[in-house]
Every structure is written in C-alpha cells, then in structure tokens.
Amino acid sequence: MYRFKIALYALLVIPFFSCNPSAHSHEDSEAIVLNDGQKWKVVPDMLQIIRNMETDINAYSDTMEFRTLSESLASNIDSLTSNCTMTGQAHDELHKWLLPYIDLVNKTKKAHTDEEQELKLGELKASFVTFNQYFE
C-alpha cells in the first residue's frame, strides 16, 4: 500500500511540476537552440494560447487599458502552464523562452507610467520575435 501511494504521488505530482515555471531554476539563462536547424513544433492547443497572447500584444493601442492587456497575458500564461502537454527537448526549449516571458509579464503588471508601459510593450514584442525564430 505504501509503494502504491508513492507511485500515485509520483504520477500526479511530477507531471504538474514538469510544466510549472517555478520548478525550473536555471533554464532561463540558457540559450534556445533549434531542432537540427528547424523550428520546434509546439502542440496545437498550446500554440493557440501563445498566438492569442501575441495577437493581444500586437493589437494593443493607447486607447486600451494597459492593465487589461497584462491581466489577459497573465490569464493566458495560467492556461498555458496548466495545459502543458509537451515533452522532451521541445518542452525544454520552450521553457527557455517561457520563463523569461513569464517574468516579463509579471513586470508588465507593475508598469504604471506611459514610459514604463511603452518599454514593456516593446520587450513583449521582442520576446515574440524570439519565439517565432525558434518555434512554430
């Protein structure tokens, strides 16, 4: 019975932490690499969430509440991390992009002046330039 509980715990907890951004410590400092010269394939459900965030960033204008954008991005990140189904090196490479992006979104929530918001918006757009270089 004890072994069963440990095995059950491992089956339930380990997959949760595999896509939990806080479960990865130094990954964000590593450079993303291509898949033998090709872009990594992101599973369709996850790619859709990422594309939703990219669309929100590109559609943002001064007529919108910046807070609304940052809240939408944070909500999409929650969906992305809780629905992660990627494995292997593609998963690891995606996390190299995702962890700094999550950090950026968290900082975006704290941008209050027009200058801070403009800077964060530029950084978000640059993050997606990087994403599109390595993933599809």
PyRosetta script that sets phi, psi and omega in degrees:
from pyrosetta import init, pose_from_sequence

init()
pose = pose_from_sequence("MYRFKIALYALLVIPFFSCNPSAHSHEDSEAIVLNDGQKWKVVPDMLQIIRNMETDINAYSDTMEFRTLSESLASNIDSLTSNCTMTGQAHDELHKWLLPYIDLVNKTKKAHTDEEQELKLGELKASFVTFNQYFE")
pose.set_psi(1, -40.1)
pose.set_omega(1, -179.4)
pose.set_phi(2, -63.2)
pose.set_psi(2, -43.9)
pose.set_omega(2, 178.5)
pose.set_phi(3, -63.4)
pose.set_psi(3, -36.7)
pose.set_omega(3, 178.4)
pose.set_phi(4, -62.6)
pose.set_psi(4, -43.7)
pose.set_omega(4, -179.9)
pose.set_phi(5, -63.4)
pose.set_psi(5, -41.1)
pose.set_omega(5, 178.7)
pose.set_phi(6, -65.4)
pose.set_psi(6, -43.9)
pose.set_omega(6, 179.5)
pose.set_phi(7, -63.7)
pose.set_psi(7, -42.9)
pose.set_omega(7, 178.5)
pose.set_phi(8, -62.7)
pose.set_psi(8, -44.5)
pose.set_omega(8, 178.0)
pose.set_phi(9, -58.5)
pose.set_psi(9, -45.9)
pose.set_omega(9, -179.6)
pose.set_phi(10, -62.1)
pose.set_psi(10, -42.1)
pose.set_omega(10, -180.0)
pose.set_phi(11, -66.1)
pose.set_psi(11, -34.7)
pose.set_omega(11, -177.9)
pose.set_phi(12, -84.9)
pose.set_psi(12, -37.7)
pose.set_omega(12, -172.4)
pose.set_phi(13, -89.3)
pose.set_psi(13, -42.3)
pose.set_omega(13, -175.8)
pose.set_phi(14, -60.4)
pose.set_psi(14, -45.7)
pose.set_omega(14, 177.9)
pose.set_phi(15, -61.7)
pose.set_psi(15, -34.2)
pose.set_omega(15, 179.3)
pose.set_phi(16, -62.6)
pose.set_psi(16, -44.5)
pose.set_omega(16, -177.7)
pose.set_phi(17, -75.9)
pose.set_psi(17, -18.8)
pose.set_omega(17, -177.4)
pose.set_phi(18, -65.1)
pose.set_psi(18, -27.0)
pose.set_omega(18, 177.8)
pose.set_phi(19, -114.7)
pose.set_psi(19, 7.6)
pose.set_omega(19, 177.5)
pose.set_phi(20, -80.1)
pose.set_psi(20, 118.6)
pose.set_omega(20, -176.2)
pose.set_phi(21, -55.1)
pose.set_psi(21, -33.2)
pose.set_omega(21, -178.2)
pose.set_phi(22, -75.1)
pose.set_psi(22, -11.1)
pose.set_omega(22, 179.8)
pose.set_phi(23, -79.6)
pose.set_psi(23, -12.2)
pose.set_omega(23, 180.0)
pose.set_phi(24, -107.8)
pose.set_psi(24, 127.5)
pose.set_omega(24, -172.7)
pose.set_phi(25, -100.6)
pose.set_psi(25, -52.4)
pose.set_omega(25, -172.5)
pose.set_phi(26, -111.1)
pose.set_psi(26, 6.1)
pose.set_omega(26, -174.1)
pose.set_phi(27, -62.0)
pose.set_psi(27, -34.9)
pose.set_omega(27, -173.3)
pose.set_phi(28, -67.7)
pose.set_psi(28, -13.5)
pose.set_omega(28, 179.5)
pose.set_phi(29, -89.8)
pose.set_psi(29, -6.1)
pose.set_omega(29, -179.5)
pose.set_phi(30, -88.4)
pose.set_psi(30, 148.4)
pose.set_omega(30, 177.5)
pose.set_phi(31, -77.6)
pose.set_psi(31, 141.7)
pose.set_omega(31, 175.9)
pose.set_phi(32, -74.3)
pose.set_psi(32, 139.4)
pose.set_omega(32, 176.5)
pose.set_phi(33, -118.8)
pose.set_psi(33, 152.9)
pose.set_omega(33, 177.0)
pose.set_phi(34, -77.1)
pose.set_psi(34, 166.5)
pose.set_omega(34, 178.2)
pose.set_phi(35, -91.8)
pose.set_psi(35, 86.8)
pose.set_omega(35, -175.9)
pose.set_phi(36, 50.7)
pose.set_psi(36, 46.5)
pose.set_omega(36, 178.0)
pose.set_phi(37, 84.9)
pose.set_psi(37, -4.0)
pose.set_omega(37, -179.3)
pose.set_phi(38, -111.3)
pose.set_psi(38, 158.9)
pose.set_omega(38, 176.3)
pose.set_phi(39, -71.7)
pose.set_psi(39, 149.1)
pose.set_omega(39, 175.4)
pose.set_phi(40, -75.0)
pose.set_psi(40, 142.2)
pose.set_omega(40, 176.5)
pose.set_phi(41, -86.2)
pose.set_psi(41, 125.3)
pose.set_omega(41, 174.6)
pose.set_phi(42, -97.4)
pose.set_psi(42, 134.8)
pose.set_omega(42, -178.1)
pose.set_phi(43, -57.2)
pose.set_psi(43, 143.8)
pose.set_omega(43, -172.2)
pose.set_phi(44, -53.3)
pose.set_psi(44, -43.8)
pose.set_omega(44, -178.7)
pose.set_phi(45, -62.4)
pose.set_psi(45, -41.0)
pose.set_omega(45, 179.5)
pose.set_phi(46, -72.4)
pose.set_psi(46, -39.5)
pose.set_omega(46, 179.1)
pose.set_phi(47, -61.3)
pose.set_psi(47, -36.8)
pose.set_omega(47, 179.3)
pose.set_phi(48, -62.1)
pose.set_psi(48, -42.2)
pose.set_omega(48, 178.7)
pose.set_phi(49, -64.2)
pose.set_psi(49, -42.9)
pose.set_omega(49, 178.9)
pose.set_phi(50, -63.7)
pose.set_psi(50, -42.6)
pose.set_omega(50, 179.0)
pose.set_phi(51, -65.5)
pose.set_psi(51, -34.1)
pose.set_omega(51, 176.3)
pose.set_phi(52, -61.0)
pose.set_psi(52, -42.2)
pose.set_omega(52, 178.9)
pose.set_phi(53, -65.6)
pose.set_psi(53, -42.6)
pose.set_omega(53, 179.8)
pose.set_phi(54, -62.7)
pose.set_psi(54, -41.7)
pose.set_omega(54, 178.0)
pose.set_phi(55, -62.2)
pose.set_psi(55, -43.9)
pose.set_omega(55, 178.7)
pose.set_phi(56, -60.5)
pose.set_psi(56, -42.5)
pose.set_omega(56, -179.6)
pose.set_phi(57, -64.9)
pose.set_psi(57, -46.3)
pose.set_omega(57, -177.9)
pose.set_phi(58, -70.9)
pose.set_psi(58, -24.9)
pose.set_omega(58, -179.5)
pose.set_phi(59, -87.5)
pose.set_psi(59, -9.4)
pose.set_omega(59, -177.1)
pose.set_phi(60, -63.4)
pose.set_psi(60, 138.0)
pose.set_omega(60, 175.4)
pose.set_phi(61, -140.1)
pose.set_psi(61, 167.6)
pose.set_omega(61, -177.9)
pose.set_phi(62, -62.0)
pose.set_psi(62, -15.7)
pose.set_omega(62, -179.1)
pose.set_phi(63, -81.0)
pose.set_psi(63, -6.1)
pose.set_omega(63, -178.4)
pose.set_phi(64, -102.1)
pose.set_psi(64, 159.8)
pose.set_omega(64, 172.4)
pose.set_phi(65, -77.1)
pose.set_psi(65, 124.6)
pose.set_omega(65, 178.9)
pose.set_phi(66, -62.8)
pose.set_psi(66, -35.7)
pose.set_omega(66, 179.0)
pose.set_phi(67, -59.9)
pose.set_psi(67, -37.8)
pose.set_omega(67, 179.0)
pose.set_phi(68, -61.7)
pose.set_psi(68, -41.8)
pose.set_omega(68, 177.4)
pose.set_phi(69, -62.1)
pose.set_psi(69, -49.7)
pose.set_omega(69, -176.8)
pose.set_phi(70, -64.9)
pose.set_psi(70, -35.2)
pose.set_omega(70, 177.1)
pose.set_phi(71, -67.4)
pose.set_psi(71, -39.4)
pose.set_omega(71, 178.2)
pose.set_phi(72, -64.5)
pose.set_psi(72, -42.2)
pose.set_omega(72, 178.7)
pose.set_phi(73, -63.3)
pose.set_psi(73, -43.3)
pose.set_omega(73, 179.5)
pose.set_phi(74, -63.1)
pose.set_psi(74, -40.3)
pose.set_omega(74, 178.8)
pose.set_phi(75, -64.3)
pose.set_psi(75, -42.0)
pose.set_omega(75, 177.9)
pose.set_phi(76, -65.5)
pose.set_psi(76, -36.4)
pose.set_omega(76, 177.1)
pose.set_phi(77, -63.4)
pose.set_psi(77, -42.1)
pose.set_omega(77, 177.0)
pose.set_phi(78, -58.9)
pose.set_psi(78, -44.0)
pose.set_omega(78, 178.3)
pose.set_phi(79, -63.6)
pose.set_psi(79, -42.5)
pose.set_omega(79, -178.1)
pose.set_phi(80, -62.9)
pose.set_psi(80, -49.1)
pose.set_omega(80, -176.2)
pose.set_phi(81, -71.6)
pose.set_psi(81, -31.3)
pose.set_omega(81, -179.8)
pose.set_phi(82, -80.6)
pose.set_psi(82, -14.2)
pose.set_omega(82, 179.6)
pose.set_phi(83, -114.5)
pose.set_psi(83, 22.7)
pose.set_omega(83, -178.7)
pose.set_phi(84, -68.2)
pose.set_psi(84, 124.8)
pose.set_omega(84, 178.4)
pose.set_phi(85, -124.9)
pose.set_psi(85, 6.1)
pose.set_omega(85, -178.9)
pose.set_phi(86, -78.1)
pose.set_psi(86, 154.9)
pose.set_omega(86, 179.6)
pose.set_phi(87, -139.0)
pose.set_psi(87, 171.9)
pose.set_omega(87, 172.2)
pose.set_phi(88, 68.3)
pose.set_psi(88, -156.2)
pose.set_omega(88, -175.1)
pose.set_phi(89, -67.4)
pose.set_psi(89, -33.1)
pose.set_omega(89, 177.7)
pose.set_phi(90, -58.5)
pose.set_psi(90, -43.1)
pose.set_omega(90, 177.5)
pose.set_phi(91, -61.3)
pose.set_psi(91, -46.5)
pose.set_omega(91, -178.2)
pose.set_phi(92, -63.5)
pose.set_psi(92, -41.9)
pose.set_omega(92, -179.9)
pose.set_phi(93, -67.8)
pose.set_psi(93, -38.4)
pose.set_omega(93, 177.9)
pose.set_phi(94, -61.9)
pose.set_psi(94, -38.9)
pose.set_omega(94, 179.3)
pose.set_phi(95, -65.2)
pose.set_psi(95, -29.5)
pose.set_omega(95, 176.9)
pose.set_phi(96, -64.2)
pose.set_psi(96, -30.2)
pose.set_omega(96, 174.6)
pose.set_phi(97, -84.5)
pose.set_psi(97, -42.1)
pose.set_omega(97, -171.2)
pose.set_phi(98, -67.0)
pose.set_psi(98, -41.4)
pose.set_omega(98, -176.4)
pose.set_phi(99, -61.6)
pose.set_psi(99, -48.9)
pose.set_omega(99, 175.7)
pose.set_phi(100, -63.8)
pose.set_psi(100, -33.4)
pose.set_omega(100, 178.3)
pose.set_phi(101, -64.0)
pose.set_psi(101, -44.3)
pose.set_omega(101, 178.0)
pose.set_phi(102, -60.7)
pose.set_psi(102, -43.1)
pose.set_omega(102, 177.6)
pose.set_phi(103, -60.4)
pose.set_psi(103, -42.4)
pose.set_omega(103, 178.5)
pose.set_phi(104, -62.8)
pose.set_psi(104, -43.8)
pose.set_omega(104, 178.5)
pose.set_phi(105, -62.8)
pose.set_psi(105, -40.4)
pose.set_omega(105, 177.4)
pose.set_phi(106, -61.6)
pose.set_psi(106, -40.1)
pose.set_omega(106, 177.2)
pose.set_phi(107, -70.4)
pose.set_psi(107, -32.0)
pose.set_omega(107, 178.9)
pose.set_phi(108, -62.0)
pose.set_psi(108, -36.7)
pose.set_omega(108, 179.3)
pose.set_phi(109, -62.1)
pose.set_psi(109, -23.3)
pose.set_omega(109, -177.3)
pose.set_phi(110, -96.3)
pose.set_psi(110, 0.9)
pose.set_omega(110, 179.8)
pose.set_phi(111, -80.5)
pose.set_psi(111, 118.5)
pose.set_omega(111, -175.1)
pose.set_phi(112, -113.4)
pose.set_psi(112, -35.5)
pose.set_omega(112, -179.5)
pose.set_phi(113, -82.6)
pose.set_psi(113, 160.4)
pose.set_omega(113, 177.7)
pose.set_phi(114, -58.0)
pose.set_psi(114, -39.1)
pose.set_omega(114, -178.7)
pose.set_phi(115, -66.3)
pose.set_psi(115, -43.7)
pose.set_omega(115, 178.5)
pose.set_phi(116, -63.6)
pose.set_psi(116, -41.9)
pose.set_omega(116, -178.8)
pose.set_phi(117, -66.0)
pose.set_psi(117, -41.5)
pose.set_omega(117, 178.5)
pose.set_phi(118, -63.6)
pose.set_psi(118, -41.2)
pose.set_omega(118, 177.8)
pose.set_phi(119, -62.5)
pose.set_psi(119, -47.3)
pose.set_omega(119, -179.2)
pose.set_phi(120, -65.2)
pose.set_psi(120, -38.6)
pose.set_omega(120, 178.1)
pose.set_phi(121, -61.2)
pose.set_psi(121, -42.1)
pose.set_omega(121, 176.8)
pose.set_phi(122, -62.8)
pose.set_psi(122, -40.1)
pose.set_omega(122, 178.8)
pose.set_phi(123, -67.3)
pose.set_psi(123, -37.7)
pose.set_omega(123, 177.3)
pose.set_phi(124, -64.0)
pose.set_psi(124, -44.0)
pose.set_omega(124, 179.0)
pose.set_phi(125, -63.2)
pose.set_psi(125, -41.3)
pose.set_omega(125, 178.6)
pose.set_phi(126, -63.6)
pose.set_psi(126, -35.7)
pose.set_omega(126, 177.9)
pose.set_phi(127, -61.2)
pose.set_psi(127, -38.1)
pose.set_omega(127, 179.3)
pose.set_phi(128, -75.7)
pose.set_psi(128, -24.9)
pose.set_omega(128, 171.4)
pose.set_phi(129, -61.0)
pose.set_psi(129, -46.3)
pose.set_omega(129, 177.8)
pose.set_phi(130, -62.0)
pose.set_psi(130, -47.2)
pose.set_omega(130, 179.2)
pose.set_phi(131, -53.4)
pose.set_psi(131, -47.8)
pose.set_omega(131, -175.6)
pose.set_phi(132, -70.8)
pose.set_psi(132, -16.0)
pose.set_omega(132, 174.8)
pose.set_phi(133, -75.8)
pose.set_psi(133, -27.3)
pose.set_omega(133, -170.9)
pose.set_phi(134, -117.0)
pose.set_psi(134, -13.9)
pose.set_omega(134, -173.0)
pose.set_phi(135, -135.9)
pose.set_psi(135, 153.3)
pose.set_omega(135, 174.3)
pose.set_phi(136, -149.3)
pose.dump_pdb("model.pdb")
